[in-house]
Amino acid sequence: MVLFKRYIAFLLIFIAIVLLWNTMVIYPLKIFVVFMHEVSHGLAAIATGGSIVKIEINQHEGGLALTRGGSRFWTLSAGYLGSLLWGGVILLLAARTRLGKVASVFIGIGMVAITIGFGSDTFTYLFGIGFGVVLILLGLFLPEVVNDWILRIIGITSCLYAILDIKSDVLDRSNLRSDARMLAEETNFLSTEVWGLIWIVIAVGLTFWFLYIAGKSSNATGTDSTDSAATEMS
């Protein structure tokens, strides 16, 4: 019964996000995903021997990660995969651990630090520092259960946005600098559409896996902190 409630909760969150997708309620979360998308490009460059030059996001849900050196293939691939993995990890932390408050503070500090270190325009500074500070305050002053549900919403939004982002990149032929198109140019043997299909399959599969794992009990008794919180709220 507890597992059923959990999956129903995920379904309700998903439906609410879809219904509110083009409203100001979800808009900040979408910009957050764009931010993590660009950060993932930068982290992949660093992991493969390169560096980050600057990171930009804009109010139109666009972004740019300018990197130097590193593996171009993995740096390009990391945008789609990174934003999806960030969403999945955030969802799992909220659903299967008691680290919601810690996670909010940690993510907030990371956003502020990255923005100060690599941000290069006004909107990036305002959003990166502003959203980061809000997460820090949530983690410091709101109860664990509130942080858990906020992080679940952020996690599910991140996974959903990653899928839609890939779909948009593939269908928008006017976007000559999409990750899928640049991957096609880099590999020289797979088209933009094929890369888009590959990443959509990976994204959908990982999203369902994250939701499945997040809904499972974290111990043999089938109860944990989030289950208790759900019982108290019902």
C-alpha positions as CSV (number, residue, x, y, z in Angstrom):
1,M,0.0,0.0,0.0
2,V,2.9,2.4,0.8
3,L,4.6,1.7,-2.5
4,F,1.3,2.3,-4.3
5,K,0.9,5.7,-2.6
6,R,4.4,6.6,-3.6
7,Y,3.9,5.9,-7.3
8,I,0.6,7.6,-7.2
9,A,2.3,10.7,-5.7
10,F,4.9,10.6,-8.5
11,L,2.1,10.4,-11.1
12,L,0.3,13.3,-9.5
13,I,3.5,15.4,-9.5
14,F,4.1,14.5,-13.1
15,I,0.5,15.5,-14.1
16,A,0.8,18.7,-12.2
17,I,4.1,19.6,-13.9
18,V,2.6,18.9,-17.3
19,L,-0.5,21.0,-16.7
20,L,1.6,23.9,-15.4
21,W,4.4,23.4,-17.9
22,N,4.0,26.8,-19.6
23,T,3.3,28.8,-16.5
24,M,5.5,30.9,-14.2
25,V,5.2,28.1,-11.6
26,I,7.4,25.7,-13.5
27,Y,9.5,28.4,-15.4
28,P,12.2,28.7,-12.6
29,L,12.6,24.9,-12.5
30,K,13.0,24.8,-16.3
31,I,15.7,27.5,-16.1
32,F,17.4,25.5,-13.3
33,V,17.5,22.4,-15.6
34,V,19.1,24.6,-18.4
35,F,21.7,25.7,-15.8
36,M,22.5,22.1,-14.9
37,H,22.6,21.2,-18.6
38,E,25.3,23.8,-19.2
39,V,27.2,22.9,-16.0
40,S,27.2,19.3,-17.1
41,H,29.0,20.3,-20.3
42,G,31.6,22.1,-18.3
43,L,32.1,19.3,-15.8
44,A,32.6,16.8,-18.7
45,A,35.2,19.1,-20.2
46,I,37.0,19.2,-16.9
47,A,36.8,15.5,-16.4
48,T,38.4,14.9,-19.8
49,G,41.3,17.3,-19.3
50,G,39.7,20.6,-20.4
51,S,38.4,23.6,-18.6
52,I,35.3,25.9,-18.4
53,V,35.6,29.4,-19.9
54,K,32.1,30.6,-19.1
55,I,28.5,29.5,-18.5
56,E,25.5,31.5,-19.7
57,I,21.8,31.0,-19.4
58,N,19.0,33.3,-20.7
59,Q,15.4,34.0,-20.0
60,H,14.3,32.1,-23.1
61,E,15.5,28.8,-21.7
62,G,18.6,28.8,-23.7
63,G,22.2,28.5,-22.5
64,L,25.8,28.3,-23.4
65,A,28.8,26.5,-22.0
66,L,32.1,27.7,-23.5
67,T,34.8,25.2,-22.7
68,R,38.5,24.8,-23.7
69,G,40.1,21.4,-24.4
70,G,38.8,18.0,-23.2
71,S,36.8,15.5,-25.2
72,R,34.4,17.3,-27.5
73,F,32.3,14.1,-27.8
74,W,31.8,13.6,-24.1
75,T,31.4,17.4,-23.5
76,L,28.6,17.6,-26.0
77,S,27.0,14.4,-24.8
78,A,27.1,15.5,-21.1
79,G,24.4,18.2,-21.6
80,Y,21.5,15.8,-22.2
81,L,22.8,13.0,-19.9
82,G,23.9,15.4,-17.2
83,S,20.7,17.2,-16.7
84,L,18.9,13.9,-16.7
85,L,21.3,12.4,-14.1
86,W,21.1,15.5,-11.9
87,G,17.3,15.1,-11.9
88,G,17.5,11.4,-11.1
89,V,20.0,11.9,-8.3
90,I,17.9,14.7,-6.8
91,L,14.8,12.5,-6.9
92,L,16.5,9.6,-5.3
93,L,18.0,11.7,-2.5
94,A,14.6,13.0,-1.7
95,A,12.7,9.7,-1.9
96,R,15.2,7.3,-0.4
97,T,17.3,9.2,2.1
98,R,17.0,11.6,4.9
99,L,19.3,14.1,3.2
100,G,16.8,16.4,1.7
101,K,17.8,19.4,3.8
102,V,21.5,18.7,3.2
103,A,20.9,18.2,-0.5
104,S,19.1,21.6,-0.9
105,V,21.9,23.4,0.9
106,F,24.6,21.6,-1.1
107,I,23.0,22.2,-4.5
108,G,22.4,25.8,-3.6
109,I,26.0,26.4,-2.5
110,G,27.1,24.7,-5.7
111,M,24.9,27.0,-7.9
112,V,26.2,30.1,-6.2
113,A,29.8,29.0,-6.5
114,I,29.6,28.0,-10.1
115,T,27.7,31.3,-11.0
116,I,30.3,33.4,-9.3
117,G,33.2,31.4,-10.9
118,F,31.9,31.1,-14.4
119,G,28.8,33.3,-14.9
120,S,29.3,36.0,-17.5
121,D,26.0,37.9,-17.9
122,T,23.4,39.6,-15.7
123,F,20.6,37.0,-16.1
124,T,23.0,34.1,-15.2
125,Y,24.2,35.9,-12.1
126,L,20.7,36.9,-11.0
127,F,19.2,33.4,-11.5
128,G,22.2,31.3,-10.4
129,I,22.8,33.2,-7.2
130,G,19.1,33.8,-6.5
131,F,17.9,30.3,-7.0
132,G,20.9,29.0,-5.1
133,V,20.2,31.2,-2.1
134,V,16.6,30.1,-2.1
135,L,17.6,26.4,-2.0
136,I,20.1,27.2,0.8
137,L,17.3,28.9,2.8
138,L,14.9,26.0,2.2
139,G,17.5,23.5,3.4
140,L,18.3,25.6,6.5
141,F,14.9,26.6,7.7
142,L,12.2,24.3,6.3
143,P,11.4,20.8,7.6
144,E,12.9,17.7,6.0
145,V,9.5,16.6,4.5
146,V,9.1,20.0,2.7
147,N,12.6,19.8,1.2
148,D,11.9,16.2,0.2
149,W,8.8,17.2,-1.8
150,I,10.4,20.2,-3.4
151,L,13.4,18.1,-4.5
152,R,11.1,15.4,-5.9
153,I,9.3,18.1,-8.0
154,I,12.7,19.5,-9.2
155,G,14.0,15.9,-9.9
156,I,10.9,14.9,-12.0
157,T,10.9,18.2,-13.8
158,S,14.6,17.8,-14.7
159,C,14.0,14.3,-16.1
160,L,11.0,15.4,-18.1
161,Y,12.7,18.6,-19.4
162,A,15.7,16.5,-20.6
163,I,13.5,14.4,-22.7
164,L,11.6,17.4,-24.2
165,D,14.9,19.2,-24.8
166,I,16.3,16.4,-26.9
167,K,13.0,16.2,-28.9
168,S,13.1,19.9,-29.5
169,D,16.7,19.9,-30.6
170,V,16.0,17.2,-33.2
171,L,12.8,18.7,-34.6
172,D,14.1,22.3,-34.7
173,R,16.2,22.2,-37.9
174,S,16.9,26.0,-37.7
175,N,19.0,25.4,-34.5
176,L,22.4,24.8,-36.0
177,R,24.1,24.7,-32.6
178,S,22.0,22.1,-30.8
179,D,23.9,19.3,-29.0
180,A,22.4,16.7,-31.3
181,R,23.4,18.5,-34.5
182,M,27.0,19.2,-33.2
183,L,27.3,15.5,-32.1
184,A,26.3,14.5,-35.7
185,E,29.0,16.9,-37.0
186,E,31.5,15.5,-34.6
187,T,30.9,11.8,-35.3
188,N,30.4,12.3,-39.0
189,F,28.5,9.0,-39.4
190,L,25.3,9.4,-37.4
191,S,22.7,12.0,-38.3
192,T,21.1,14.5,-35.9
193,E,17.9,12.4,-35.9
194,V,19.8,9.2,-35.0
195,W,21.6,10.9,-32.1
196,G,18.3,12.4,-31.0
197,L,16.6,8.9,-31.0
198,I,19.5,7.4,-29.1
199,W,19.4,10.0,-26.4
200,I,15.6,9.9,-26.2
201,V,15.7,6.2,-25.6
202,I,18.3,6.6,-23.0
203,A,16.5,9.5,-21.3
204,V,13.1,7.7,-21.2
205,G,14.7,4.5,-19.9
206,L,16.7,6.2,-17.2
207,T,13.6,8.3,-16.2
208,F,11.5,5.2,-15.7
209,W,14.4,3.5,-13.8
210,F,14.8,6.5,-11.5
211,L,11.1,6.6,-10.8
212,Y,11.0,2.9,-10.1
213,I,13.9,3.0,-7.7
214,A,12.6,6.1,-6.0
215,G,9.3,4.4,-5.4
216,K,10.8,1.3,-3.8
217,S,11.2,0.9,0.0
218,S,14.6,1.7,1.3
219,N,14.7,-1.1,3.8
220,A,13.2,-4.6,4.5
221,T,10.2,-3.3,6.5
222,G,9.0,-1.1,3.6
223,T,9.1,2.1,5.7
224,D,11.5,5.0,5.8
225,S,11.4,8.7,6.7
226,T,9.4,9.7,3.6
227,D,6.9,6.9,4.1
228,S,6.3,8.2,7.7
229,A,6.0,11.7,6.4
230,A,3.4,10.6,3.8
231,T,1.4,8.8,6.5
232,E,1.4,11.9,8.7
233,M,0.2,14.1,5.9
234,S,-2.6,11.8,4.8
